[in-house]
Amino acid sequence: MTAAMKLPENIKEYFRKQGEIGAAKRHANLTAEERSQIARKAAQERWAKATTKKGSEKKQRRDK
């Protein structure tokens, strides 16, 4: 599916609910340690992405 495709609101709501169901089941099957590891990895990736983006913005300003 591409970003240009528009889905009806009722279909979006259906997919959102299905995602919630899957997330709840996954959460029930993970230990606290596994959830912690997943959250730690996600935070590290967000920080790495923010750092990379910030660095490229500085380079663009410097190049002007």
PDBQT receptor file of N, H, CA, C and O in Angstrom, charges set to zero:
ATOM      1  N   MET A   1       0.837  -1.161   0.000  1.00  0.00    +0.000 N 
ATOM      2  CA  MET A   1       0.000   0.000   0.000  1.00  0.00    +0.000 C 
ATOM      3  C   MET A   1       0.895   1.241   0.000  1.00  0.00    +0.000 C 
ATOM      4  O   MET A   1       1.896   1.286   0.715  1.00  0.00    +0.000 OA
ATOM      5  N   THR A   2       0.540   2.230  -0.789  1.00  0.00    +0.000 N 
ATOM      6  H   THR A   2      -0.274   2.193  -1.369  1.00  0.00    +0.000 HD
ATOM      7  CA  THR A   2       1.345   3.441  -0.863  1.00  0.00    +0.000 C 
ATOM      8  C   THR A   2       0.726   4.542  -0.018  1.00  0.00    +0.000 C 
ATOM      9  O   THR A   2      -0.437   4.463   0.376  1.00  0.00    +0.000 OA
ATOM     10  N   ALA A   3       1.518   5.563   0.253  1.00  0.00    +0.000 N 
ATOM     11  H   ALA A   3       2.464   5.627  -0.066  1.00  0.00    +0.000 HD
ATOM     12  CA  ALA A   3       1.033   6.687   1.040  1.00  0.00    +0.000 C 
ATOM     13  C   ALA A   3      -0.065   7.441   0.299  1.00  0.00    +0.000 C 
ATOM     14  O   ALA A   3      -0.906   8.081   0.931  1.00  0.00    +0.000 OA
ATOM     15  N   ALA A   4      -0.070   7.376  -1.037  1.00  0.00    +0.000 N 
ATOM     16  H   ALA A   4       0.612   6.856  -1.551  1.00  0.00    +0.000 HD
ATOM     17  CA  ALA A   4      -1.060   8.088  -1.831  1.00  0.00    +0.000 C 
ATOM     18  C   ALA A   4      -2.453   7.454  -1.710  1.00  0.00    +0.000 C 
ATOM     19  O   ALA A   4      -3.453   8.119  -1.980  1.00  0.00    +0.000 OA
ATOM     20  N   MET A   5      -2.531   6.190  -1.313  1.00  0.00    +0.000 N 
ATOM     21  H   MET A   5      -1.718   5.649  -1.093  1.00  0.00    +0.000 HD
ATOM     22  CA  MET A   5      -3.817   5.524  -1.194  1.00  0.00    +0.000 C 
ATOM     23  C   MET A   5      -4.521   5.991   0.075  1.00  0.00    +0.000 C 
ATOM     24  O   MET A   5      -3.926   6.029   1.152  1.00  0.00    +0.000 OA
ATOM     25  N   LYS A   6      -5.781   6.340  -0.067  1.00  0.00    +0.000 N 
ATOM     26  H   LYS A   6      -6.264   6.309  -0.942  1.00  0.00    +0.000 HD
ATOM     27  CA  LYS A   6      -6.579   6.777   1.078  1.00  0.00    +0.000 C 
ATOM     28  C   LYS A   6      -7.549   5.666   1.448  1.00  0.00    +0.000 C 
ATOM     29  O   LYS A   6      -8.277   5.148   0.602  1.00  0.00    +0.000 OA
ATOM     30  N   LEU A   7      -7.545   5.311   2.726  1.00  0.00    +0.000 N 
ATOM     31  H   LEU A   7      -6.953   5.732   3.414  1.00  0.00    +0.000 HD
ATOM     32  CA  LEU A   7      -8.466   4.282   3.200  1.00  0.00    +0.000 C 
ATOM     33  C   LEU A   7      -9.661   4.944   3.877  1.00  0.00    +0.000 C 
ATOM     34  O   LEU A   7      -9.521   5.993   4.505  1.00  0.00    +0.000 OA
ATOM     35  N   PRO A   8     -10.833   4.331   3.749  1.00  0.00    +0.000 N 
ATOM     36  CA  PRO A   8     -11.997   4.856   4.465  1.00  0.00    +0.000 C 
ATOM     37  C   PRO A   8     -11.765   4.784   5.981  1.00  0.00    +0.000 C 
ATOM     38  O   PRO A   8     -11.029   3.926   6.469  1.00  0.00    +0.000 OA
ATOM     39  N   GLU A   9     -12.398   5.686   6.700  1.00  0.00    +0.000 N 
ATOM     40  H   GLU A   9     -12.996   6.382   6.303  1.00  0.00    +0.000 HD
ATOM     41  CA  GLU A   9     -12.218   5.754   8.151  1.00  0.00    +0.000 C 
ATOM     42  C   GLU A   9     -12.602   4.452   8.852  1.00  0.00    +0.000 C 
ATOM     43  O   GLU A   9     -11.946   4.063   9.818  1.00  0.00    +0.000 OA
ATOM     44  N   ASN A  10     -13.657   3.766   8.382  1.00  0.00    +0.000 N 
ATOM     45  H   ASN A  10     -14.189   4.082   7.597  1.00  0.00    +0.000 HD
ATOM     46  CA  ASN A  10     -14.063   2.525   9.045  1.00  0.00    +0.000 C 
ATOM     47  C   ASN A  10     -12.999   1.434   8.886  1.00  0.00    +0.000 C 
ATOM     48  O   ASN A  10     -12.838   0.598   9.776  1.00  0.00    +0.000 OA
ATOM     49  N   ILE A  11     -12.277   1.433   7.771  1.00  0.00    +0.000 N 
ATOM     50  H   ILE A  11     -12.408   2.111   7.049  1.00  0.00    +0.000 HD
ATOM     51  CA  ILE A  11     -11.203   0.454   7.563  1.00  0.00    +0.000 C 
ATOM     52  C   ILE A  11     -10.019   0.797   8.464  1.00  0.00    +0.000 C 
ATOM     53  O   ILE A  11      -9.409  -0.095   9.054  1.00  0.00    +0.000 OA
ATOM     54  N   LYS A  12      -9.693   2.076   8.572  1.00  0.00    +0.000 N 
ATOM     55  H   LYS A  12     -10.188   2.800   8.092  1.00  0.00    +0.000 HD
ATOM     56  CA  LYS A  12      -8.605   2.509   9.458  1.00  0.00    +0.000 C 
ATOM     57  C   LYS A  12      -8.906   2.101  10.903  1.00  0.00    +0.000 C 
ATOM     58  O   LYS A  12      -8.026   1.624  11.619  1.00  0.00    +0.000 OA
ATOM     59  N   GLU A  13     -10.157   2.295  11.317  1.00  0.00    +0.000 N 
ATOM     60  H   GLU A  13     -10.872   2.682  10.735  1.00  0.00    +0.000 HD
ATOM     61  CA  GLU A  13     -10.563   1.935  12.681  1.00  0.00    +0.000 C 
ATOM     62  C   GLU A  13     -10.438   0.421  12.901  1.00  0.00    +0.000 C 
ATOM     63  O   GLU A  13      -9.997  -0.013  13.965  1.00  0.00    +0.000 OA
ATOM     64  N   TYR A  14     -10.819  -0.375  11.912  1.00  0.00    +0.000 N 
ATOM     65  H   TYR A  14     -11.177  -0.022  11.047  1.00  0.00    +0.000 HD
ATOM     66  CA  TYR A  14     -10.703  -1.828  12.001  1.00  0.00    +0.000 C 
ATOM     67  C   TYR A  14      -9.240  -2.243  12.201  1.00  0.00    +0.000 C 
ATOM     68  O   TYR A  14      -8.933  -3.053  13.076  1.00  0.00    +0.000 OA
ATOM     69  N   PHE A  15      -8.344  -1.682  11.382  1.00  0.00    +0.000 N 
ATOM     70  H   PHE A  15      -8.594  -1.025  10.671  1.00  0.00    +0.000 HD
ATOM     71  CA  PHE A  15      -6.930  -2.024  11.494  1.00  0.00    +0.000 C 
ATOM     72  C   PHE A  15      -6.357  -1.572  12.841  1.00  0.00    +0.000 C 
ATOM     73  O   PHE A  15      -5.531  -2.271  13.429  1.00  0.00    +0.000 OA
ATOM     74  N   ARG A  16      -6.789  -0.415  13.326  1.00  0.00    +0.000 N 
ATOM     75  H   ARG A  16      -7.460   0.153  12.849  1.00  0.00    +0.000 HD
ATOM     76  CA  ARG A  16      -6.309   0.076  14.623  1.00  0.00    +0.000 C 
ATOM     77  C   ARG A  16      -6.717  -0.890  15.737  1.00  0.00    +0.000 C 
ATOM     78  O   ARG A  16      -5.911  -1.220  16.607  1.00  0.00    +0.000 OA
ATOM     79  N   LYS A  17      -7.972  -1.340  15.702  1.00  0.00    +0.000 N 
ATOM     80  H   LYS A  17      -8.626  -1.072  14.995  1.00  0.00    +0.000 HD
ATOM     81  CA  LYS A  17      -8.450  -2.280  16.720  1.00  0.00    +0.000 C 
ATOM     82  C   LYS A  17      -7.697  -3.609  16.650  1.00  0.00    +0.000 C 
ATOM     83  O   LYS A  17      -7.357  -4.189  17.682  1.00  0.00    +0.000 OA
ATOM     84  N   GLN A  18      -7.441  -4.084  15.442  1.00  0.00    +0.000 N 
ATOM     85  H   GLN A  18      -7.717  -3.612  14.605  1.00  0.00    +0.000 HD
ATOM     86  CA  GLN A  18      -6.687  -5.327  15.285  1.00  0.00    +0.000 C 
ATOM     87  C   GLN A  18      -5.273  -5.174  15.845  1.00  0.00    +0.000 C 
ATOM     88  O   GLN A  18      -4.738  -6.100  16.454  1.00  0.00    +0.000 OA
ATOM     89  N   GLY A  19      -4.678  -4.008  15.637  1.00  0.00    +0.000 N 
ATOM     90  H   GLY A  19      -5.113  -3.255  15.143  1.00  0.00    +0.000 HD
ATOM     91  CA  GLY A  19      -3.355  -3.730  16.184  1.00  0.00    +0.000 C 
ATOM     92  C   GLY A  19      -3.362  -3.742  17.698  1.00  0.00    +0.000 C 
ATOM     93  O   GLY A  19      -2.424  -4.240  18.321  1.00  0.00    +0.000 OA
ATOM     94  N   GLU A  20      -4.411  -3.197  18.298  1.00  0.00    +0.000 N 
ATOM     95  H   GLU A  20      -5.173  -2.792  17.792  1.00  0.00    +0.000 HD
ATOM     96  CA  GLU A  20      -4.525  -3.201  19.754  1.00  0.00    +0.000 C 
ATOM     97  C   GLU A  20      -4.633  -4.626  20.295  1.00  0.00    +0.000 C 
ATOM     98  O   GLU A  20      -4.029  -4.958  21.315  1.00  0.00    +0.000 OA
ATOM     99  N   ILE A  21      -5.394  -5.451  19.615  1.00  0.00    +0.000 N 
ATOM    100  H   ILE A  21      -5.885  -5.182  18.786  1.00  0.00    +0.000 HD
ATOM    101  CA  ILE A  21      -5.559  -6.845  20.038  1.00  0.00    +0.000 C 
ATOM    102  C   ILE A  21      -4.214  -7.565  19.980  1.00  0.00    +0.000 C 
ATOM    103  O   ILE A  21      -3.832  -8.261  20.920  1.00  0.00    +0.000 OA
ATOM    104  N   GLY A  22      -3.499  -7.391  18.866  1.00  0.00    +0.000 N 
ATOM    105  H   GLY A  22      -3.809  -6.825  18.102  1.00  0.00    +0.000 HD
ATOM    106  CA  GLY A  22      -2.193  -8.029  18.713  1.00  0.00    +0.000 C 
ATOM    107  C   GLY A  22      -1.195  -7.537  19.745  1.00  0.00    +0.000 C 
ATOM    108  O   GLY A  22      -0.409  -8.318  20.281  1.00  0.00    +0.000 OA
ATOM    109  N   ALA A  23      -1.226  -6.235  20.024  1.00  0.00    +0.000 N 
ATOM    110  H   ALA A  23      -1.864  -5.601  19.588  1.00  0.00    +0.000 HD
ATOM    111  CA  ALA A  23      -0.308  -5.662  21.006  1.00  0.00    +0.000 C 
ATOM    112  C   ALA A  23      -0.594  -6.219  22.397  1.00  0.00    +0.000 C 
ATOM    113  O   ALA A  23       0.334  -6.520  23.148  1.00  0.00    +0.000 OA
ATOM    114  N   ALA A  24      -1.856  -6.354  22.738  1.00  0.00    +0.000 N 
ATOM    115  H   ALA A  24      -2.610  -6.109  22.128  1.00  0.00    +0.000 HD
ATOM    116  CA  ALA A  24      -2.227  -6.888  24.051  1.00  0.00    +0.000 C 
ATOM    117  C   ALA A  24      -1.758  -8.337  24.203  1.00  0.00    +0.000 C 
ATOM    118  O   ALA A  24      -1.260  -8.730  25.258  1.00  0.00    +0.000 OA
ATOM    119  N   LYS A  25      -1.924  -9.124  23.138  1.00  0.00    +0.000 N 
ATOM    120  H   LYS A  25      -2.329  -8.805  22.281  1.00  0.00    +0.000 HD
ATOM    121  CA  LYS A  25      -1.490 -10.523  23.194  1.00  0.00    +0.000 C 
ATOM    122  C   LYS A  25       0.032 -10.612  23.318  1.00  0.00    +0.000 C 
ATOM    123  O   LYS A  25       0.556 -11.429  24.075  1.00  0.00    +0.000 OA
ATOM    124  N   ARG A  26       0.729  -9.765  22.569  1.00  0.00    +0.000 N 
ATOM    125  H   ARG A  26       0.303  -9.102  21.954  1.00  0.00    +0.000 HD
ATOM    126  CA  ARG A  26       2.193  -9.773  22.630  1.00  0.00    +0.000 C 
ATOM    127  C   ARG A  26       2.662  -9.367  24.030  1.00  0.00    +0.000 C 
ATOM    128  O   ARG A  26       3.580  -9.970  24.587  1.00  0.00    +0.000 OA
ATOM    129  N   HIS A  27       2.029  -8.353  24.581  1.00  0.00    +0.000 N 
ATOM    130  H   HIS A  27       1.284  -7.863  24.129  1.00  0.00    +0.000 HD
ATOM    131  CA  HIS A  27       2.392  -7.882  25.917  1.00  0.00    +0.000 C 
ATOM    132  C   HIS A  27       2.194  -8.988  26.958  1.00  0.00    +0.000 C 
ATOM    133  O   HIS A  27       3.007  -9.145  27.869  1.00  0.00    +0.000 OA
ATOM    134  N   ALA A  28       1.124  -9.741  26.818  1.00  0.00    +0.000 N 
ATOM    135  H   ALA A  28       0.463  -9.614  26.078  1.00  0.00    +0.000 HD
ATOM    136  CA  ALA A  28       0.839 -10.815  27.772  1.00  0.00    +0.000 C 
ATOM    137  C   ALA A  28       1.879 -11.929  27.696  1.00  0.00    +0.000 C 
ATOM    138  O   ALA A  28       2.124 -12.612  28.690  1.00  0.00    +0.000 OA
ATOM    139  N   ASN A  29       2.493 -12.121  26.530  1.00  0.00    +0.000 N 
ATOM    140  H   ASN A  29       2.294 -11.566  25.723  1.00  0.00    +0.000 HD
ATOM    141  CA  ASN A  29       3.448 -13.213  26.356  1.00  0.00    +0.000 C 
ATOM    142  C   ASN A  29       4.892 -12.822  26.646  1.00  0.00    +0.000 C 
ATOM    143  O   ASN A  29       5.765 -13.690  26.673  1.00  0.00    +0.000 OA
ATOM    144  N   LEU A  30       5.168 -11.526  26.865  1.00  0.00    +0.000 N 
ATOM    145  H   LEU A  30       4.459 -10.821  26.843  1.00  0.00    +0.000 HD
ATOM    146  CA  LEU A  30       6.536 -11.083  27.129  1.00  0.00    +0.000 C 
ATOM    147  C   LEU A  30       6.773 -10.938  28.633  1.00  0.00    +0.000 C 
ATOM    148  O   LEU A  30       5.873 -10.565  29.386  1.00  0.00    +0.000 OA
ATOM    149  N   THR A  31       7.994 -11.238  29.049  1.00  0.00    +0.000 N 
ATOM    150  H   THR A  31       8.725 -11.541  28.437  1.00  0.00    +0.000 HD
ATOM    151  CA  THR A  31       8.351 -11.007  30.442  1.00  0.00    +0.000 C 
ATOM    152  C   THR A  31       8.697  -9.530  30.611  1.00  0.00    +0.000 C 
ATOM    153  O   THR A  31       8.882  -8.812  29.629  1.00  0.00    +0.000 OA
ATOM    154  N   ALA A  32       8.781  -9.087  31.850  1.00  0.00    +0.000 N 
ATOM    155  H   ALA A  32       8.630  -9.670  32.649  1.00  0.00    +0.000 HD
ATOM    156  CA  ALA A  32       9.134  -7.696  32.139  1.00  0.00    +0.000 C 
ATOM    157  C   ALA A  32      10.521  -7.377  31.569  1.00  0.00    +0.000 C 
ATOM    158  O   ALA A  32      10.740  -6.281  31.052  1.00  0.00    +0.000 OA
ATOM    159  N   GLU A  33      11.439  -8.310  31.658  1.00  0.00    +0.000 N 
ATOM    160  H   GLU A  33      11.262  -9.200  32.077  1.00  0.00    +0.000 HD
ATOM    161  CA  GLU A  33      12.791  -8.104  31.139  1.00  0.00    +0.000 C 
ATOM    162  C   GLU A  33      12.773  -7.953  29.619  1.00  0.00    +0.000 C 
ATOM    163  O   GLU A  33      13.471  -7.097  29.075  1.00  0.00    +0.000 OA
ATOM    164  N   GLU A  34      11.986  -8.770  28.936  1.00  0.00    +0.000 N 
ATOM    165  H   GLU A  34      11.419  -9.464  29.378  1.00  0.00    +0.000 HD
ATOM    166  CA  GLU A  34      11.896  -8.668  27.473  1.00  0.00    +0.000 C 
ATOM    167  C   GLU A  34      11.300  -7.320  27.056  1.00  0.00    +0.000 C 
ATOM    168  O   GLU A  34      11.779  -6.690  26.113  1.00  0.00    +0.000 OA
ATOM    169  N   ARG A  35      10.250  -6.882  27.765  1.00  0.00    +0.000 N 
ATOM    170  H   ARG A  35       9.861  -7.393  28.531  1.00  0.00    +0.000 HD
ATOM    171  CA  ARG A  35       9.659  -5.574  27.457  1.00  0.00    +0.000 C 
ATOM    172  C   ARG A  35      10.663  -4.459  27.687  1.00  0.00    +0.000 C 
ATOM    173  O   ARG A  35      10.723  -3.503  26.913  1.00  0.00    +0.000 OA
ATOM    174  N   SER A  36      11.446  -4.575  28.742  1.00  0.00    +0.000 N 
ATOM    175  H   SER A  36      11.397  -5.351  29.371  1.00  0.00    +0.000 HD
ATOM    176  CA  SER A  36      12.465  -3.575  29.047  1.00  0.00    +0.000 C 
ATOM    177  C   SER A  36      13.524  -3.518  27.948  1.00  0.00    +0.000 C 
ATOM    178  O   SER A  36      13.944  -2.434  27.545  1.00  0.00    +0.000 OA
ATOM    179  N   GLN A  37      13.951  -4.671  27.470  1.00  0.00    +0.000 N 
ATOM    180  H   GLN A  37      13.609  -5.551  27.798  1.00  0.00    +0.000 HD
ATOM    181  CA  GLN A  37      14.949  -4.715  26.398  1.00  0.00    +0.000 C 
ATOM    182  C   GLN A  37      14.409  -4.086  25.115  1.00  0.00    +0.000 C 
ATOM    183  O   GLN A  37      15.129  -3.365  24.424  1.00  0.00    +0.000 OA
ATOM    184  N   ILE A  38      13.149  -4.357  24.797  1.00  0.00    +0.000 N 
ATOM    185  H   ILE A  38      12.564  -4.942  25.358  1.00  0.00    +0.000 HD
ATOM    186  CA  ILE A  38      12.539  -3.791  23.595  1.00  0.00    +0.000 C 
ATOM    187  C   ILE A  38      12.455  -2.271  23.718  1.00  0.00    +0.000 C 
ATOM    188  O   ILE A  38      12.768  -1.550  22.770  1.00  0.00    +0.000 OA
ATOM    189  N   ALA A  39      12.039  -1.790  24.873  1.00  0.00    +0.000 N 
ATOM    190  H   ALA A  39      11.785  -2.376  25.643  1.00  0.00    +0.000 HD
ATOM    191  CA  ALA A  39      11.931  -0.343  25.090  1.00  0.00    +0.000 C 
ATOM    192  C   ALA A  39      13.300   0.321  25.041  1.00  0.00    +0.000 C 
ATOM    193  O   ALA A  39      13.443   1.414  24.494  1.00  0.00    +0.000 OA
ATOM    194  N   ARG A  40      14.302  -0.335  25.610  1.00  0.00    +0.000 N 
ATOM    195  H   ARG A  40      14.185  -1.223  26.054  1.00  0.00    +0.000 HD
ATOM    196  CA  ARG A  40      15.667   0.221  25.599  1.00  0.00    +0.000 C 
ATOM    197  C   ARG A  40      16.194   0.338  24.167  1.00  0.00    +0.000 C 
ATOM    198  O   ARG A  40      16.786   1.353  23.800  1.00  0.00    +0.000 OA
ATOM    199  N   LYS A  41      15.977  -0.692  23.369  1.00  0.00    +0.000 N 
ATOM    200  H   LYS A  41      15.496  -1.516  23.667  1.00  0.00    +0.000 HD
ATOM    201  CA  LYS A  41      16.433  -0.679  21.980  1.00  0.00    +0.000 C 
ATOM    202  C   LYS A  41      15.713   0.416  21.194  1.00  0.00    +0.000 C 
ATOM    203  O   LYS A  41      16.336   1.125  20.404  1.00  0.00    +0.000 OA
ATOM    204  N   ALA A  42      14.408   0.556  21.406  1.00  0.00    +0.000 N 
ATOM    205  H   ALA A  42      13.901  -0.019  22.048  1.00  0.00    +0.000 HD
ATOM    206  CA  ALA A  42      13.637   1.586  20.702  1.00  0.00    +0.000 C 
ATOM    207  C   ALA A  42      14.133   2.977  21.071  1.00  0.00    +0.000 C 
ATOM    208  O   ALA A  42      14.254   3.841  20.202  1.00  0.00    +0.000 OA
ATOM    209  N   ALA A  43      14.419   3.201  22.339  1.00  0.00    +0.000 N 
ATOM    210  H   ALA A  43      14.322   2.499  23.045  1.00  0.00    +0.000 HD
ATOM    211  CA  ALA A  43      14.925   4.507  22.772  1.00  0.00    +0.000 C 
ATOM    212  C   ALA A  43      16.288   4.797  22.154  1.00  0.00    +0.000 C 
ATOM    213  O   ALA A  43      16.543   5.921  21.721  1.00  0.00    +0.000 OA
ATOM    214  N   GLN A  44      17.155   3.808  22.109  1.00  0.00    +0.000 N 
ATOM    215  H   GLN A  44      16.948   2.896  22.460  1.00  0.00    +0.000 HD
ATOM    216  CA  GLN A  44      18.474   3.997  21.497  1.00  0.00    +0.000 C 
ATOM    217  C   GLN A  44      18.345   4.357  20.023  1.00  0.00    +0.000 C 
ATOM    218  O   GLN A  44      19.072   5.219  19.529  1.00  0.00    +0.000 OA
ATOM    219  N   GLU A  45      17.433   3.708  19.323  1.00  0.00    +0.000 N 
ATOM    220  H   GLU A  45      16.843   3.007  19.725  1.00  0.00    +0.000 HD
ATOM    221  CA  GLU A  45      17.245   3.998  17.900  1.00  0.00    +0.000 C 
ATOM    222  C   GLU A  45      16.664   5.393  17.696  1.00  0.00    +0.000 C 
ATOM    223  O   GLU A  45      17.042   6.088  16.753  1.00  0.00    +0.000 OA
ATOM    224  N   ARG A  46      15.735   5.812  18.585  1.00  0.00    +0.000 N 
ATOM    225  H   ARG A  46      15.429   5.247  19.351  1.00  0.00    +0.000 HD
ATOM    226  CA  ARG A  46      15.191   7.166  18.468  1.00  0.00    +0.000 C 
ATOM    227  C   ARG A  46      16.277   8.205  18.687  1.00  0.00    +0.000 C 
ATOM    228  O   ARG A  46      16.341   9.196  17.960  1.00  0.00    +0.000 OA
ATOM    229  N   TRP A  47      17.137   7.989  19.687  1.00  0.00    +0.000 N 
ATOM    230  H   TRP A  47      17.085   7.183  20.277  1.00  0.00    +0.000 HD
ATOM    231  CA  TRP A  47      18.218   8.937  19.955  1.00  0.00    +0.000 C 
ATOM    232  C   TRP A  47      19.203   8.970  18.800  1.00  0.00    +0.000 C 
ATOM    233  O   TRP A  47      19.680  10.040  18.420  1.00  0.00    +0.000 OA
ATOM    234  N   ALA A  48      19.513   7.804  18.236  1.00  0.00    +0.000 N 
ATOM    235  H   ALA A  48      19.125   6.935  18.544  1.00  0.00    +0.000 HD
ATOM    236  CA  ALA A  48      20.447   7.762  17.107  1.00  0.00    +0.000 C 
ATOM    237  C   ALA A  48      19.855   8.501  15.911  1.00  0.00    +0.000 C 
ATOM    238  O   ALA A  48      20.568   9.224  15.215  1.00  0.00    +0.000 OA
ATOM    239  N   LYS A  49      18.586   8.328  15.673  1.00  0.00    +0.000 N 
ATOM    240  H   LYS A  49      18.007   7.741  16.238  1.00  0.00    +0.000 HD
ATOM    241  CA  LYS A  49      17.920   8.994  14.558  1.00  0.00    +0.000 C 
ATOM    242  C   LYS A  49      17.901  10.511  14.790  1.00  0.00    +0.000 C 
ATOM    243  O   LYS A  49      18.163  11.280  13.865  1.00  0.00    +0.000 OA
ATOM    244  N   ALA A  50      17.596  10.939  16.006  1.00  0.00    +0.000 N 
ATOM    245  H   ALA A  50      17.383  10.314  16.757  1.00  0.00    +0.000 HD
ATOM    246  CA  ALA A  50      17.557  12.366  16.318  1.00  0.00    +0.000 C 
ATOM    247  C   ALA A  50      18.945  12.984  16.190  1.00  0.00    +0.000 C 
ATOM    248  O   ALA A  50      19.077  14.103  15.693  1.00  0.00    +0.000 OA
ATOM    249  N   THR A  51      19.959  12.285  16.621  1.00  0.00    +0.000 N 
ATOM    250  H   THR A  51      19.852  11.377  17.024  1.00  0.00    +0.000 HD
ATOM    251  CA  THR A  51      21.330  12.778  16.530  1.00  0.00    +0.000 C 
ATOM    252  C   THR A  51      21.752  12.916  15.080  1.00  0.00    +0.000 C 
ATOM    253  O   THR A  51      22.377  13.909  14.709  1.00  0.00    +0.000 OA
ATOM    254  N   THR A  52      21.421  11.938  14.259  1.00  0.00    +0.000 N 
ATOM    255  H   THR A  52      20.913  11.131  14.560  1.00  0.00    +0.000 HD
ATOM    256  CA  THR A  52      21.761  11.971  12.841  1.00  0.00    +0.000 C 
ATOM    257  C   THR A  52      21.036  13.130  12.159  1.00  0.00    +0.000 C 
ATOM    258  O   THR A  52      21.631  13.853  11.360  1.00  0.00    +0.000 OA
ATOM    259  N   LYS A  53      19.775  13.303  12.468  1.00  0.00    +0.000 N 
ATOM    260  H   LYS A  53      19.292  12.716  13.117  1.00  0.00    +0.000 HD
ATOM    261  CA  LYS A  53      18.990  14.371  11.863  1.00  0.00    +0.000 C 
ATOM    262  C   LYS A  53      19.543  15.726  12.282  1.00  0.00    +0.000 C 
ATOM    263  O   LYS A  53      19.667  16.629  11.454  1.00  0.00    +0.000 OA
ATOM    264  N   LYS A  54      19.874  15.873  13.555  1.00  0.00    +0.000 N 
ATOM    265  H   LYS A  54      19.773  15.139  14.227  1.00  0.00    +0.000 HD
ATOM    266  CA  LYS A  54      20.401  17.129  14.058  1.00  0.00    +0.000 C 
ATOM    267  C   LYS A  54      21.728  17.452  13.373  1.00  0.00    +0.000 C 
ATOM    268  O   LYS A  54      21.983  18.607  13.033  1.00  0.00    +0.000 OA
ATOM    269  N   GLY A  55      22.564  16.455  13.171  1.00  0.00    +0.000 N 
ATOM    270  H   GLY A  55      22.358  15.516  13.447  1.00  0.00    +0.000 HD
ATOM    271  CA  GLY A  55      23.841  16.655  12.515  1.00  0.00    +0.000 C 
ATOM    272  C   GLY A  55      23.674  17.101  11.073  1.00  0.00    +0.000 C 
ATOM    273  O   GLY A  55      24.425  17.953  10.597  1.00  0.00    +0.000 OA
ATOM    274  N   SER A  56      22.701  16.538  10.374  1.00  0.00    +0.000 N 
ATOM    275  H   SER A  56      22.091  15.846  10.761  1.00  0.00    +0.000 HD
ATOM    276  CA  SER A  56      22.489  16.912   8.980  1.00  0.00    +0.000 C 
ATOM    277  C   SER A  56      21.920  18.321   8.879  1.00  0.00    +0.000 C 
ATOM    278  O   SER A  56      22.209  19.032   7.916  1.00  0.00    +0.000 OA
ATOM    279  N   GLU A  57      21.105  18.744   9.867  1.00  0.00    +0.000 N 
ATOM    280  H   GLU A  57      20.871  18.166  10.649  1.00  0.00    +0.000 HD
ATOM    281  CA  GLU A  57      20.575  20.108   9.862  1.00  0.00    +0.000 C 
ATOM    282  C   GLU A  57      21.698  21.117  10.059  1.00  0.00    +0.000 C 
ATOM    283  O   GLU A  57      21.705  22.163   9.410  1.00  0.00    +0.000 OA
ATOM    284  N   LYS A  58      22.639  20.825  10.936  1.00  0.00    +0.000 N 
ATOM    285  H   LYS A  58      22.633  19.975  11.463  1.00  0.00    +0.000 HD
ATOM    286  CA  LYS A  58      23.766  21.706  11.162  1.00  0.00    +0.000 C 
ATOM    287  C   LYS A  58      24.607  21.827   9.881  1.00  0.00    +0.000 C 
ATOM    288  O   LYS A  58      25.075  22.913   9.539  1.00  0.00    +0.000 OA
ATOM    289  N   LYS A  59      24.792  20.708   9.185  1.00  0.00    +0.000 N 
ATOM    290  H   LYS A  59      24.412  19.826   9.463  1.00  0.00    +0.000 HD
ATOM    291  CA  LYS A  59      25.590  20.718   7.964  1.00  0.00    +0.000 C 
ATOM    292  C   LYS A  59      24.895  21.575   6.908  1.00  0.00    +0.000 C 
ATOM    293  O   LYS A  59      25.558  22.331   6.197  1.00  0.00    +0.000 OA
ATOM    294  N   GLN A  60      23.578  21.469   6.794  1.00  0.00    +0.000 N 
ATOM    295  H   GLN A  60      23.039  20.855   7.371  1.00  0.00    +0.000 HD
ATOM    296  CA  GLN A  60      22.841  22.247   5.813  1.00  0.00    +0.000 C 
ATOM    297  C   GLN A  60      22.969  23.740   6.102  1.00  0.00    +0.000 C 
ATOM    298  O   GLN A  60      23.154  24.532   5.178  1.00  0.00    +0.000 OA
ATOM    299  N   ARG A  61      22.871  24.138   7.382  1.00  0.00    +0.000 N 
ATOM    300  H   ARG A  61      22.720  23.495   8.133  1.00  0.00    +0.000 HD
ATOM    301  CA  ARG A  61      23.006  25.549   7.734  1.00  0.00    +0.000 C 
ATOM    302  C   ARG A  61      24.408  26.037   7.422  1.00  0.00    +0.000 C 
ATOM    303  O   ARG A  61      24.581  27.159   6.945  1.00  0.00    +0.000 OA
ATOM    304  N   ARG A  62      25.397  25.224   7.681  1.00  0.00    +0.000 N 
ATOM    305  H   ARG A  62      25.257  24.313   8.069  1.00  0.00    +0.000 HD
ATOM    306  CA  ARG A  62      26.787  25.596   7.472  1.00  0.00    +0.000 C 
ATOM    307  C   ARG A  62      27.072  25.758   5.973  1.00  0.00    +0.000 C 
ATOM    308  O   ARG A  62      27.863  26.613   5.575  1.00  0.00    +0.000 OA
ATOM    309  N   ASP A  63      26.419  24.927   5.145  1.00  0.00    +0.000 N 
ATOM    310  H   ASP A  63      25.777  24.232   5.468  1.00  0.00    +0.000 HD
ATOM    311  CA  ASP A  63      26.659  24.961   3.705  1.00  0.00    +0.000 C 
ATOM    312  C   ASP A  63      26.068  26.199   3.037  1.00  0.00    +0.000 C 
ATOM    313  O   ASP A  63      26.499  26.572   1.946  1.00  0.00    +0.000 OA
ATOM    314  N   LYS A  64      25.100  26.836   3.664  1.00  0.00    +0.000 N 
ATOM    315  H   LYS A  64      24.750  26.533   4.551  1.00  0.00    +0.000 HD
ATOM    316  CA  LYS A  64      24.436  27.997   3.041  1.00  0.00    +0.000 C 
ATOM    317  C   LYS A  64      25.302  29.212   2.998  1.00  0.00    +0.000 C 
ATOM    318  O   LYS A  64      24.876  30.256   2.504  1.00  0.00    +0.000 OA
TER     319      LYS A  64
